[in-house]
Amino acid sequence: MTDKTRIAVIGLGSMGYGMAKCCLKAGLTTYGYDIMPAQMEKFQSEGGAVGALDDVASSLDCALIVVLNAPQTEAVLFGDNGIVAKLSKGAVVVACATVPPAFARDMEARCAEHGILYLDAPISGGSLKAASGNLSVMASGTAAAFERARPTLEAISEQVFELGDTAGAGSAMKAVNQLLAGVNLATMTEALTFGMTQGVTPEKFFEVIPKCAGTSWMLENRTPHIVDGDYTPRSQIDIWPKDLGIVLDIAKSAKFSAPITATVMQQYLAASGMGYGAEDDAALAKVYARNAGLTLPGDE
C-alpha cells in the first residue's frame, strides 16, 4: 500500500486526535469519527477527509479504534451500528484500548468470521507522543494483519513491538506496562507529598529527583502538572481503576498475588471518590495532600 491507504480513526480524544493528525501528515487519506461532533468538525477543518462512516467503510483499508475500554471497543466493532459488518474483506481493525487479553482474542475470532483482520495493538507514550507520531505499540496478530496495518503503524509510532501471531499477547504486555505505570505514578505522588512534609517543595523535588535513581518516566512526565497546578486531563484518574482492574483480574486468573497493585488501586478509587476522577491522573497527589493537610501549588 502507498499513500492511497484509506483509514478511519474512531475516537478523537486526547490520544486519537493526535494519532489521526499523524496519519494525515503521513499522507494517508484519514477520516475521523467521535461521539463529539465538534471534534470531527475540527479534524475535518485541519485536513481530515469528509464523509459519513457508513458511506466510506467499505473503501477503508484500516479502522483504527482509539476508545477507552473493552465495552466501547466491542460497541464500535459489533454494536447496533458496528463497523465490522461494513468493512470489505481483508481490511484490518487496529484496536488500541487497554483490554483483557481474552477479550482481544475474542474480537480477533469474531472479526475473522467476517473476513476482517484484527491487530491487538495497545499503545503507550501519552498525548504528546501521540501527537508527534512517537508512540510505542505493543502488537500481536497475524502476519497479514501486520502487513495491512503497516502504513498506519508507521504513521503513529516510534516503535512497534511484534509480540506474537495471535491477539492477546499485545494486551498482556500492556497490562504489565500499566501495572508499572500506575504504581510509579502513585509512588511519585506519595514521594512528592512526603517531601512536602519535610520542607521539600514540588519545584525542588522536580529539580533534584529526575537526576537521581528514584526517577521514572511517569515522574518526569506528571510532576510538572503538579508543579504548575494544572490538572487538565491528559490521562484521567478514572482510567486507572479500569486498567489496574484488568491487571488484578489477570493476576487472579493466574493465581498470582499482586499486593502492591491492589494497594495502589485503593488510592485511585479514593481519588475518584473525592471527585477527582475526571482530572489529570497527577491529581492523585491531592489525596495525599488532603490527608496530610498540605497545600499543593495552585491551591494556595
N, C-alpha and C positions, 0 to 999 in steps of 0.2 A: 504494500500500500504506500501511497505517496501523500502529498498534501491535500489530495482529494478525499482523504478519510473524513467521514462524517460521524460526529459523536453528539450525544446528548448528555449533559451534566444535570443530574436530578438532585437538587439540594444545593441552593446557592447561599449557604450560611457562611460563617467565618472561614471555613476551610474550602468549601465547594466553590465559592465565588472566585477565590484566588486560583484554584485549580482550573476553572473554566477560562479565566483570563490567560493562563499559561498555555492552554490548548489553542486559544486564538493566536497567541504570539507565535506558536509553533507552526502556524499555517493550516491548522485543521478547521474544517467547517464545523462550528460549535454552536449548538443550541443549549440554552439554559432554562431550567424549569424549577419553580419553587412554589410553595403554598402562599408566599407573599408576592402578589403581582408587582409591587414596587421593585423587588429585586430583579425580576425578569425584565421589566422595562429599563432598569438601569443597565443591565447587561447588554440588552439589545442596542441601547444608545451608545455603548462603548465598542460596538462591532459584532456583537453576537448575532447569529443567524435568526431570522424571524420565521415562525411557523408553529402551528399547534402540534403538540406531541402526537396526537392521533394521525395527523396528516404526514408526518415525516418519519414515524417509527420504522416503517418498512424499508426505508432507504438508509438506515443507520448501520454503521459498522460496529459501533460500540455504545453501550449505555453505561455511563459512569455514575454509580449510585453513592452519593455522599450525604447520607442521612444519619440520624442519631443512634439507632439501635436495631435489634432484630425485628421487632414488630413493624417498624417503619420500612425496613428493607423488604420484608415479606409483602407489605401492602403495596409498595411500588411495583414489585415484580408480579404478584399474583392476586392483588386485591380486585375490587369490583371493576376498576379501570386499569388493571395491571398491564405493564408494558411487554411482558414476555410473549404473550399471545399475538402481539402486533409486530414484533421483530421478524425479520427474514431469517430463515435457517442459516446457521453459520455465523450470525452476529454474536458478539460477546458482551456479557454483563460483567463489569468490573465493580465488585462490591467492597466498599471501603469502611463500613461501620465496624466497630468493635462488637463482635458477636461470639457466642459459644461455638467451638469447633463443630459440634454435632449439627448445629443449625446451618453452618456453611456447607457441610456435606449434604444435608437435605436439600438446600437450594440448588446445589450443583446437579443433584439427581433429578429434581423437578424441571430444571431448565433443559436438561438433556432430553427429557420426554418431548420437548417442543423443538428439538434440534438446535437449541441455543447453547453456546459455550458459556462457562462460568469461571471467573477468576476470583478466588478468595484473596482479597488484596487490602487488608487493613493498612493504615498509614500512620506515620509518626513524624513530628517535626514542628507542629504548631502552625498558626495562621501566617506568620511571616515567611516560613519556608514554603507554605502552600502558595503564597503569592509570588514567590521567586522561582518556583519550579524545582525546589531542592528538597522535597520530601524523601523520606525513606519508605519503601513499600515492602511489606512482608507478605509475599505472594505464593500461592500454590494453586495448581490447576494443570490441565493437560497441556502438552506442547502446542496444540492447536489454539488453545485459549491464550497462551502467552504470545503466540505469533500474531493473532488477530488484535490483541491489545497493545502490541508493541509501540505504535505511534503515540497512543495515549500515555503509556507509561513513560516514554521518553520525554514527553512534554511536561509531566508533572513532577518528575522525581530526579533526585541526585543519584540514588542507588536503589536498585530493585534486587531484593534477596529472593532467589528462586528456591523455595523450600520443599518442593515435592510436586508430584504429578496428580495429586487429588486435593480437593478442597479440604480445609480443616487445619492443615499444618500452618498456614499463614495466620489463622486466628489463634492457634495455640501459642505461636511466638508473640503475637500481640498481647495475649494475656500475661505472658512473662514480663514483657515490657511495661505493661500497665501496673503490675504489682510493684515493680521497682519505681516507676514514676510517681505513683500515688503515695508510696511510703516515703520517697525522697522529698516530695512536696510537704507532706505532713511533718517530717523531721526538720525541714528547713524552717517552717513557721514556728515550731516548738523551740528551735535553737535561737532564732531571731528574737522571739519574745522573752525567752530565758535570759538572753544577753541584756535586754532592756532592764530586767530586774537588777542587773549588776552595773548599770550605767553605760552599757554599750548601745549606742544609738543604731537604728536601722541603717543610717548612712555609713557609719563606721563599720558595721557588720559587713556591708556590701563592699567596702573598700578593702577589707582585710581577708575575709574568708575565701573569695574566689581565687586568691593566691596561695591558699593553704590546702591541706589534704582533705579537709571536710567539705570541699565544694562538690557540686554536681551540676548537670545541665539544668535541672529544674530550679536549683538555687539561683543560678546565674540568669535564667530567663524570667523567673517570677519575682525575685526580690525587688527589682526596680518598680514593680507595680505597688508594692507596699511602701517603698521609699517615697513614691510620688503620690500616695493616697489615691490611686486610680484603679478602681475595680470594674472598669468597663470590661464586660466578659469577652475574653479571647477564648477561654475554655471555662465553662461554668462549674461551680461547686457540684451541681446536681448530676454532672457526668460521672463523678467518682463512685457514688453508691451503685450505679449501674455497672461500671467497669469492674470495680472490686467485687461486686456481687457475682459477676461472671467468674472471676478468679476463684472466689470461695466455693462456688458451685463445682467448678472443675476439681478443686482440691478435695472437696467432699467425695466426689465420684471416684477419685483416685486414692481415697483413704489417706490423704496427705494433710498433716497438720500445718496450718499457716497462721500461727498465733499473732505475729506482728501485723499481718494484713487484717486480721479480724479486729485487732485493737484500733488500727488506723481507720477502719470503716466506721467505727463509732464516732470519731471526730468529724468525719464528713457528714454523717447523719445529724450530729449536733449542730453543725453549721447550717445545714438545710433547715432544721427545726427552728433555728434562731432567725430565719428569714433571709439568709444569705445565699440561698440556692441558685438564684439567677445571676449572682455576681461572679466576677472572675475567681478562679479557684484559689488565688492568693489570699482571698478573704478568709481562708481558714485561719489566718493569723488572728482574726477578730474573736474567735472562740477563746484562744489563749489570753488575748488582751482583756476580754471581758471578765474572764475568771480570775485574772491576776490584778484587776484594777489598773491596767496600763492604758495609755493613750497613744494610739498609733498616729503616724503622720496623716494630716488631713482631718483628724478628729479633734484637734485642739479646741 
